[in-house]
Amino acid sequence: MKKAMLACSILVALSSAQFWQELTLEDFTLRWATVSASELAVELSGPTTGWVAVGFDPATAMQNANIIIGYVASGVPFIRDDFGVAPTSHAADTLLGGSHDLIIDGGTENAGTTEIMFTIPLDSGDQYDKPLVPGNTYPIILARSANGQDSFSAPHAVAATSQIEILGLSLDGSTWGGLKAPEF
């Protein structure tokens, strides 16, 4: 009986487990995890008292990227869902006729570092969001403003590019993006 209860407890814990991935680049830290079959949780931090942003799957520079940009003012996080309308500019999805497809999970500004936390759908259906398919690799852009720039329109001071892979749970639950789940 104790073995069965322990196995059930571990299975419940595994079903809600999050396998966080992390990228550190140019003083940015990006963490992400597929938290359900349809959602991606993201944490982004950078050394600024202004805004930080991540753009998923850009074509050229910011062009066609699903950009999430945020800052913290007076302890309150402000995070917006944008779209790269040109290589060097972006606009809020809602101003373009799209929808604001994110959940603000939190944000902090501490010791000169801004961190934003949010959850986005893997596929919102919004024409201004890029679908993210588990198992695929995507180019990303990371950017931050100069200190004190708590505005979605302030220019970036630093930008960097890289690629990330989105891991996902297999249909039978045996792997999480290639990581073998424990057997009981």
Backbone torsions as a table, in degrees:
resi	resn	phi	psi	omega
1	MET	NA	-44.2	180.0
2	LYS	-63.2	-38.1	178.5
3	LYS	-62.6	-42.9	-180.0
4	ALA	-64.9	-40.9	179.6
5	MET	-66.0	-41.5	179.0
6	LEU	-64.0	-44.5	179.2
7	ALA	-61.4	-41.8	177.6
8	CYS	-63.8	-41.9	179.5
9	SER	-62.8	-42.6	-180.0
10	ILE	-68.0	-40.1	178.0
11	LEU	-62.4	-41.2	177.4
12	VAL	-62.6	-43.5	178.9
13	ALA	-63.3	-41.8	180.0
14	LEU	-67.3	-35.7	-178.1
15	SER	-66.6	-24.2	178.3
16	SER	-106.5	7.2	-178.4
17	ALA	-66.4	146.3	176.6
18	GLN	-119.7	126.5	177.9
19	PHE	-99.0	95.6	-177.3
20	TRP	-75.7	137.0	171.8
21	GLN	-108.1	155.4	-176.4
22	GLU	-142.3	140.7	175.1
23	LEU	-130.4	128.0	173.3
24	THR	-114.1	125.2	-174.5
25	LEU	-153.3	126.0	176.9
26	GLU	50.7	43.6	-179.4
27	ASP	71.6	4.8	172.8
28	PHE	-91.6	149.7	167.8
29	THR	-125.6	122.4	177.6
30	LEU	-116.9	125.5	175.3
31	ARG	-122.3	141.5	179.7
32	TRP	-149.6	151.6	179.0
33	ALA	-153.1	136.3	172.0
34	THR	-77.0	113.3	-172.7
35	VAL	-99.0	-8.9	173.1
36	SER	-159.4	-178.6	179.4
37	ALA	-66.7	-12.3	-174.8
38	SER	-130.7	4.8	-175.2
39	GLU	-134.7	147.3	176.9
40	LEU	-122.0	123.6	175.1
41	ALA	-93.6	140.1	-176.0
42	VAL	-136.2	140.8	171.7
43	GLU	-128.4	128.9	-179.2
44	LEU	-132.3	130.4	176.3
45	SER	-134.3	152.0	177.7
46	GLY	-157.0	155.9	-176.4
47	PRO	-77.1	82.5	177.3
48	THR	-158.9	155.0	170.1
49	THR	-102.4	16.0	175.3
50	GLY	-108.1	-140.6	-177.1
51	TRP	-95.9	157.9	170.2
52	VAL	-127.4	154.0	-178.2
53	ALA	-150.2	152.3	171.7
54	VAL	-129.6	137.5	175.8
55	GLY	-118.5	125.8	-178.7
56	PHE	-97.1	129.8	170.8
57	ASP	58.2	52.9	176.5
58	PRO	-72.4	155.4	174.9
59	ALA	-85.9	-55.8	177.6
60	THR	-141.7	121.1	-175.3
61	ALA	52.0	-119.7	-179.7
62	MET	-88.1	-14.1	-173.9
63	GLN	-51.8	125.3	175.8
64	ASN	65.4	15.0	178.0
65	ALA	-82.8	145.9	167.9
66	ASN	-84.8	106.0	-173.0
67	ILE	-104.2	128.9	173.1
68	ILE	-113.1	120.1	-175.3
69	ILE	-125.9	137.9	-178.4
70	GLY	-155.9	158.6	176.3
71	TYR	-146.2	171.0	179.2
72	VAL	-124.7	125.9	178.3
73	ALA	-127.0	125.9	-179.2
74	SER	53.3	37.5	177.3
75	GLY	81.3	1.2	-178.0
76	VAL	-108.6	125.9	178.0
77	PRO	-79.6	137.5	173.7
78	PHE	-121.3	117.7	-175.6
79	ILE	-132.7	133.8	-175.4
80	ARG	-128.0	146.5	177.4
81	ASP	-93.8	111.5	-177.3
82	ASP	-118.1	172.2	177.4
83	PHE	-135.2	137.3	177.6
84	GLY	-74.9	102.6	-176.5
85	VAL	-82.9	-15.4	178.6
86	ALA	-157.0	170.2	-180.0
87	PRO	-57.8	-26.1	-176.9
88	THR	-124.2	19.2	177.6
89	SER	-150.2	159.2	-179.3
90	HIS	-143.2	162.0	178.1
91	ALA	-145.5	156.0	177.5
92	ALA	-61.7	137.0	177.1
93	ASP	-52.2	-41.1	-176.6
94	THR	-64.8	-31.6	177.2
95	LEU	-72.1	-21.6	-179.3
96	LEU	-93.0	-2.9	-177.4
97	GLY	99.3	4.2	177.6
98	GLY	-93.3	-161.4	-177.7
99	SER	-126.4	157.7	179.5
100	HIS	-86.4	97.8	-171.4
101	ASP	-107.7	70.6	173.3
102	LEU	-157.9	156.8	173.9
103	ILE	-112.6	126.8	176.6
104	ILE	-80.0	116.7	180.0
105	ASP	-95.0	-14.8	177.7
106	GLY	152.5	179.4	178.3
107	GLY	-175.0	148.5	178.5
108	THR	-140.5	154.3	169.3
109	GLU	-131.7	113.7	-173.4
110	ASN	-147.1	130.9	175.6
111	ALA	52.2	40.9	176.8
112	GLY	80.2	11.4	179.6
113	THR	-122.1	132.5	174.8
114	THR	-104.4	133.3	175.7
115	GLU	-128.1	132.7	174.1
116	ILE	-120.1	146.4	-180.0
117	MET	-131.0	131.4	-176.9
118	PHE	-155.1	164.9	175.8
119	THR	-125.5	133.9	177.5
120	ILE	-124.6	153.4	174.2
121	PRO	-70.8	146.2	174.7
122	LEU	-66.4	-30.8	175.7
123	ASP	-147.5	98.6	-176.3
124	SER	-78.7	-19.9	-174.0
125	GLY	84.5	-7.5	178.2
126	ASP	-76.6	131.5	-179.4
127	GLN	-64.0	-15.9	-179.8
128	TYR	-99.9	10.7	173.1
129	ASP	-119.3	142.8	178.4
130	LYS	-92.4	129.4	173.3
131	PRO	-63.4	139.4	176.6
132	LEU	-115.5	117.5	-175.7
133	VAL	-102.5	121.4	177.4
134	PRO	-54.3	138.6	-177.9
135	GLY	97.2	-12.8	-180.0
136	ASN	-99.8	157.4	177.2
137	THR	-108.0	138.7	-176.5
138	TYR	-130.0	142.8	170.6
139	PRO	-71.0	148.3	176.2
140	ILE	-135.6	158.4	169.6
141	ILE	-122.2	140.4	174.7
142	LEU	-119.4	140.4	180.0
143	ALA	-149.6	158.3	174.9
144	ARG	-148.3	153.9	178.3
145	SER	-90.4	175.5	172.1
146	ALA	-69.9	164.1	178.9
147	ASN	-57.2	142.1	175.1
148	GLY	79.3	3.8	-177.8
149	GLN	-91.7	71.8	178.6
150	ASP	-85.0	75.0	-178.0
151	SER	-157.8	139.7	178.8
152	PHE	-72.5	-12.2	-176.9
153	SER	-105.8	-2.8	178.0
154	ALA	-66.5	142.6	-179.0
155	PRO	-69.9	158.5	177.3
156	HIS	-77.9	150.6	175.3
157	ALA	-101.8	-30.8	-178.7
158	VAL	-140.3	139.0	174.7
159	ALA	-140.6	151.1	179.6
160	ALA	-147.6	158.1	178.3
161	THR	-128.6	153.2	176.8
162	SER	-163.2	-164.4	175.2
163	GLN	-135.5	148.3	174.3
164	ILE	-133.1	153.5	173.8
165	GLU	-105.9	136.7	176.1
166	ILE	-95.6	116.6	177.5
167	LEU	-87.9	155.0	179.2
168	GLY	-147.9	159.2	179.7
169	LEU	-77.3	133.4	177.7
170	SER	-70.7	159.8	-177.2
171	LEU	-60.4	-34.0	-179.4
172	ASP	-89.7	-0.5	176.9
173	GLY	77.9	6.9	-175.0
174	SER	-81.9	-21.5	178.8
175	THR	-137.3	157.7	173.2
176	TRP	-123.3	96.5	-179.4
177	GLY	58.4	35.5	179.1
178	GLY	96.6	-11.1	176.4
179	LEU	-84.2	126.2	-177.1
180	LYS	-72.0	128.6	176.2
181	ALA	-78.4	147.1	179.4
182	PRO	-63.2	149.3	176.8
183	GLU	-104.4	149.5	179.7
184	PHE	-120.6	NA	NA
